[in-house]
Amino acid sequence: MIHPGAPWSKGLPRLIAPRAEAALVALGGPDDPARATATTLETLYAAQGAAVEAGSTACAVLLLFAAVHAACRLPPPAYALPEDQPEPSLSPIEWLLLAARERDRGGGPAGLRTALDRTIEALGDAVQGGGASTLPAASPLLDFGLSAIMPAALGASGEGDEALASAGRALGQLARLACEVRALLDPNTRAPLPQILAAIAAEAGVTGIGAALARWVCPSPDRLPWLRIVGSAEVVTRVVSEADRLAEDATRALEGEAKRVVDELVASLARVVRRVNGARFFAFVPKSELEVDELERTARLACRTLAADPELRESWDLQRWGGFADVPRVGRLFPVGLCLLALHEAGEDVTARARALLEVRRVDGFRYFDDYTGIPPDSDDLGLALQLVARLPERTTLAAELAPALGLLCAHQAEDGMLPVWLDKGLLEPVPEGAPAWLGPRCVAVTLNALLGLAEAGIGLPEGVFDRALAWCLRTWSAEKEASLAYYGAPYTWLMFARLACVVEKAGAAPDLVATLFELVDAQERVLPTLQAADGGFGSVVSTACHLEFLARGRGRTFDPWPMVHYLAARQEPDGLWPREPLYRCPGKDGVPAAHGARTVSAAFCLRALAVTRARLMGLDPSRARAGA
């Protein structure tokens, strides 16, 4: 076994910053499977009699291992106090660059350099998606790229012997399995995500793997659910059996001294894997309904926090920087409306607050800033106002009062069916001369939001207006995707498609358009789970909330909400809100586009997603039922 003071490691400080050396040590102590494997490969290279600088090969290989660890490793077991935090580790790409430098320093035969080059390139492509919940069986992240390195270590020429490549792949997977088991039983060990263990558990028919993994990799890790899964007798037996199979495959094609050297490594790795028997104890710990309890608690805390703030001031877009905001300009309707819609979905009575909010309507409809006519009315605010109207007892009366704004919307429809963002023609309160130029007039997400409001409020429009707008959205999104968005991101847009799919038939849309919308949503419903990260999320809180609600609104398909629920619950702040994330582009200082978001707006998306999920789990129709009903 190699240790940090081994001869090859003495060259590290002059090449790598001290924080990198510290991170290498953090991969494990003297018995770390990665270090042991790197040392064995160095021995195999040296046996070829090639002129290679001492230790350079092991160093390069270990740096490749470090890249994989950095791409998909587990977080620390708990928050560290500021004075205890180590230097931040390097990114996967930085590790690969260091591996390339070490390869150049070592020299050696062309086969060695080619193998390392090929591995560095393959890992570079793979680490971009290193946080995925599942990896293809051929991914170099699962075997540290040893399918290319092993043949070179044994002097294979060209692309290497396929039998040796298979041996290298098996050796790499055994090393990774050992790393995963070691991290499972030692919470202070950094290691790759336990994806080989997860695959073995899935083959055993175990359920709840994604939720258990999400709990383990959340900011405050809970290892118990994952230990229960791996600790079951069936999974433990399969893990040991898989280790034996990989050990046999790793040495079958070898002979002589090479076989002896690899046999020694394989035996040490197998011993580490067999420590999985220590997880058996956790299989006897009684299970509890942690998932349901967590969903309820998380939603309840968010609901109480939002309901306790009558004006929801934290959500406001407040501009007071000068220019057009020479006096403070307040944008309330849209961000506050998002919060009220979420509270309604969670079962809160928001009637009085919604009525008060709708009173900000002006003669031409709704403006983004309450008292500023320099921005024309927009279809996004109108769509959200209609969604609020649909939830009020007097919606018929209110819809009639909005007739001028609806007429303005229809008059602005383009020949191709687009409903523009800005309704700036024929205004009774025209935009004054010299007003700033606002952002683009065209956005699929905005048109979808307007159509959603029209459908929910049951507004009767001139013949063809709704269908032409829906057809434009479907056609433009299919052709342009994110390029068709001026104000929002793709997760929000997909959520608008899903929400519209729940009510589009009530709007009397043409059957062929309804069918196309359903096909689009169904296809994305099949794709989304493949994009989910191992922590249960989709890269951010709001994106995860959007995708959770999207899937919860699915049309009859089963889905596993718990990894996403745990992701959101783990990132909820003590007061019940979530961190601020930008949601939509808006006018900013000196006319430069800004991005508005607020903790309450983030909470609105999370609460609504949790409420719709709860309704789905209760067997209710998420398009009609409220979670608190």
KOLPA-319487 format. One record per residue (C-alpha): y, z, x; residue in one letter. Coordinates in steps of 0.02 Angstrom, whole numbers, plus 50000, padded with zeros to 5 digits. Example, Ala and Ser with C-alpha at 12.3 -4.5 7.8 and 13.67 -1.06 7.14 Angstrom:
BEGIN
497755039050615A 499475035750684S 
This chain:
BEGIN
500005000050000M 501744996250058I 503155008750061H 505055006850075P 504985009950262G 503734996050297A 504224983950438P 504644969250324W 505904979550226S 506974983050380K 507794965950363G 508424969550188L 510044979250223P 510834965250324R 510454952550187L 510634962450028I 511964974449969A 511484992849964P 511394992649774R 510074978949785A 509034989349906E 509195004149789A 508624993349643A 507124987249743L 506615005249773V 506855008749587A 505504995949547L 504265009049602G 503685020249742G 502325017049872P 501025013449737D 502075000749643D 500994985749590P 502374973549633A 502544979949812R 500664980049836A 500504962149777T 501934956249888A 501124964550039T 499454956150004T 500264939049991L 501124942150158E 499434945950233T 498694929850164L 500134919750234Y 499954927950405A 498104923750406A 498554905250405Q 499294907250579G 500954899850524A 502554904150617A 503394914650485V 504644928350523E 503824945150494A 504034951650319G 505044936950254S 503704930950134T 503374947950060A 505234950650042C 505464933949953A 504004937249836V 504604954749796L 506324947849757L 505484935949634L 504624950849555F 506314959449545A 507034944249455A 505674945749323V 505954964449307H 507824961549286A 507524948149155A 506404958449042C 506314976349098R 506404992048995L 508015002048991P 508155019549063P 507335032848953P 509005040548904A 510865039448931Y 511385044649105A 512905055349134L 514315045749219P 514065054349386E 512195050749380D 512325032149345Q 511685021349488P 512545005749546E 512264991849419P 510754981449458S 510854963049499L 510594949449369S 508984939149370P 509904924049442I 510634934749582E 508894940749627W 508294922749633L 509724917849747L 509264932049864L 507454926049862A 508034908649911A 509034915850056R 507544925750117E 506434910450103R 507664900750213D 507684914850341R 505794915250355G 505484897050391G 503624893150389G 502574878250336P 503174865550208A 501864871350082G 502574889050086L 504364883150062R 503864871149924T 502894884549830A 504334896849839L 505584883349788D 504514878449639R 504304896549587T 506154900449603I 506574885249497E 505284889749363A 505864907749354L 507674901949346G 507274892149189D 506234906149115A 507364921249144V 508674914149026Q 507534919248883G 506774934248968G 507194946148827G 506164936748698A 504904946748597S 503514934548643T 503234922948789L 502124907548804P 500494910748895A 501034898849034A 502724907149061S 503014911649245P 503744928049182L 501974933549137L 501244930449310D 502784931449424F 502514913149470G 500964916949573L 500064901449509S 501114891749636A 501254905049771I 499394909449782M 498774892049831P 500124890949965A 499604907950029A 497874901050058L 498464884950140G 498154873149992A 499024856550014S 500064846249892G 500164853849720E 498784865949767G 496984867649710D 496854870849521E 495544884449548A 496724893449668L 498164891149547A 497114899249410S 496694913349529A 498534915949566G 498944915949382R 497614929049348A 498204939649495L 499994938849435G 499514943649257Q 498474958049322L 499964963949425A 501084962749273R 499834971849163L 499774985649294A 501674986549293C 501684987749103E 500385001649098V 501285011149235R 502915010349138A 502015015448978L 501435031749055L 502945035049166D 504595034749069P 505595034649231N 504855018149289T 505795001849266R 504604987649224A 504474971649123P 504324972948936L 502514976348886P 502164958848821Q 500384957448887I 499994974348808L 500814968448646A 499744952648645A 498174963048670I 498674974848528A 499024959948414A 497294952848450E 496584969648397A 497444967748228G 498734981348258V 500304980148150T 502044986848182G 502094981048362I 503844973748349G 504564989548272A 503735000648402A 504404989848543L 506154989848467A 506105008748465R 505595009448647W 506974997948709V 508395004748602C 509825014248685P 508975030948649S 507145026248676P 505735033048570D 504085029448659R 502945038248536L 502635023748413P 502175012048556W 501055025148637L 500155027448471R 499795008848464I 499185007148642V 498255023648633G 497065018048496S 495265016448553A 495174997948510E 496734993548610V 496255004148761V 494544996048767T 495314978648758R 496584982648894V 495234988249015V 494174973148970S 495644961449000E 495954969549169A 494134966649217D 494254948349163R 495844945349261L 495114954049415A 493594942549410E 494664926949384D 495814931849527A 494404932149655T 493124919649590R 493804904949692A 494034915249852L 492884918349999E 492864926550169G 494334936850229E 495454930650088A 494224937349960K 494134954150049R 496024955950053V 496264951049871V 494784961649816D 495654976849888E 497254972849794L 496334968949632V 495404985449641A 497034995049662S 497854985749517L 496354988649405A 496435007349443R 498235007449383V 497764998149223V 496335010249185R 497615024149177R 497965017349003V 496615029448947N 497955042648963G 498805035248810A 497325040048699R 498085057048666F 499535049348571F 498385040448450A 498035057348370F 499855061648338V 500145060548149P 501185045848094K 502695047547980S 503725035847873E 505015034048010L 505515016447961E 505965019947780V 506815036147826D 507845027547959E 508395013447845L 508935025647710E 509845037247830R 510745023047919T 511315014747758A 511835031347679R 512915036247827L 513775019247832A 514055019447644C 514825036747646R 515995032347788T 516635016347706L 516775024447535A 517785038947606A 519225027747663D 520165021947507P 521215008847596E 519995003947733L 521465002447851R 520375000548005E 519804983647940S 521574976647920W 522214962548029D 523894970048077L 525114959248178Q 526724966748245R 526994957448408W 528534947248361G 528664928648328G 528104925548149F 527654943948148A 529474949148172D 529044962348043V 527274969148031P 526104956847946R 524564963847861V 522994954047821G 521964964247700R 521114953747570L 519724946347674F 519194960947787P 519394974047650V 518494962547528G 517004961347645L 516884980347647C 517004981647457L 515644968647432L 514504978447548A 514854994747456L 514474986247291H 512824979847361E 512404997747411A 512705004047235G 514485010647249E 515725008047107D 517154998147186V 517944992047024T 519625000747044A 519794996247227R 519334978047196A 520614976747056R 521964983847167A 521524972047308L 521584956747196L 523374961247149E 523954954047315V 523804936747233R 525384926347240R 525894911947127V 524874899047225D 523394910547254G 522964921247403F 523784920947575R 522974928047729Y 524444939647761F 525014948447602D 526874944547611D 526984929547726Y 527104911847660T 527094903847833G 525214902347814I 524704892047662P 523404898147537P 521634895447599D 519964892147519S 519114906147619D 520174919847540D 519974911647369L 518084911447389G 518024929747435L 519204934347292A 518044925247171L 516564935247237Q 517514951147196L 517984944347025V 516144940946990A 515794959547008R 517144965646888L 516924968246700P 518444957546660E 517904942746766R 518204930146626T 520024935446610T 520284935946797L 519494918846819A 520724911846693A 522164919546788E 521564910546945L 521624893546859A 523154887646961P 522304892247125A 520694883647070L 521674868147020G 522484868147192L 520764869147273L 520094854447173C 521654844047208A 521384846247395H 519574840247397Q 519394825747518A 518534809447475E 516994814547573D 516864830747473G 517594842747601M 518584857447534L 519894860347669P 520284877347739V 522154876147706W 522844871547534L 524564866047589D 525094852547465K 525994854547299G 526394872947326L 527624882547218L 527934893047374E 527924879747509P 527674883947691V 529414885547770P 529954873547904E 529614879448080G 528074889348030A 526744890048166P 525374877048166A 523754885448116W 521974881548163L 520904866948104G 520764861447922P 518874859147924R 517484872247931C 515774871847848V 515694890947840A 517344891847745V 516804878647619T 515154887847593L 516084904047560N 517174895247431A 515634887747346L 514804904847345L 516304912447255G 516334898247129L 514474899947095A 514484918947078E 516004919246966A 515294905546856G 516864894946870I 516814878346779G 517534864346887L 517884846046855P 516304835846862E 515674832447037G 516814844247132V 515454857047172F 514104844347209D 515204833947324R 515714849347422A 513914855447437L 513334838247492A 514704837947625W 514144854947692C 512314849847702L 512694833047780R 513974839447904T 512954854547959W 511394843947986S 512374831748092A 513564843148188E 512914861148180K 514124872848272E 515344858648306A 515764859148120S 516384877148132L 518204880948168A 518224899448123Y 516484907148121Y 514874907748221G 513174900848174A 512384917448117P 513744919947985Y 513594901847930T 511714903147907W 511994918847804L 513194909147692M 511854895947665F 510604909447617A 511794918247498R 512234901747416L 510394897347398A 510174912947291C 511444907347160V 511614888447179V 510524884647028E 511664895246919K 513104883746970A 512214868846894G 512104859447060A 511144843247064A 509264846147086P 509164835247241D 510544845347326L 509704861647276V 508064855447351A 508934850347513T 509784867347525L 508134876247499F 507294865547632E 508684869447756L 508584888147725V 506684888247727D 506634879247894A 507834891847972Q 506814906047898E 505324899747996R 506324897648157V 507254914248161L 505794925748209P 505494915148364T 507284918448421L 507194937348403Q 507324947648562A 506094961248606A 507364974648560D 507304968448380G 509034960648383G 509854943948402F 511104947748539G 512394957848443S 512554969748296V 513404957548177V 512234943248222S 510734954548193T 511434960348026A 511734942347973C 509954937248018H 509194952747937L 510064948847772E 509604930447790F 507754934847806L 507844948147670A 508484934747551R 506974923947592G 506124915447447R 504484924647433G 503924925047615R 503424941147698T 504424946747848F 504514961847962D 506234969747946P 505894985248051W 506314978948226P 508014973248159M 508264989348062V 507884999648218H 509074988848320Y 510494992348198L 510065010748177A 510025013448365A 511775006148385R 512605015148240Q 513975026748301E 514035045148250P 515345042148115D 514265029248027G 515135013548089L 514655000748221W 515614993948371P 516964981248338R 516394963348359E 517444947748328P 517004939348164L 518234925148135Y 519624916148224R 521374919148161C 523194916848216P 523654927448366G 525114931548478K 526224916748520D 525134905448413G 523624907648525V 522014909048421P 521304926648416A 519714933848344A 519774947348212H 518484960748195G 518414979348158A 517154993348161R 517234994047971T 516924975247960V 515404976848074S 514824991147962A 515054980247807A 513834967347873F 512584980547927C 512674990247763L 512474974547658R 510994968847762A 510154985747745L 510494986247558A 509774968947529V 508264973347637T 507964989047536R 508034978947376A 506784966547448R 505594980447499L 505704987747324M 505204970947251G 506914967647177L 507854951147180D 509154953047318P 510284940647229S 510404951847076R 509884969447120A 510884982147215R 510004993347340A 510625009147255G 510175003647079A 
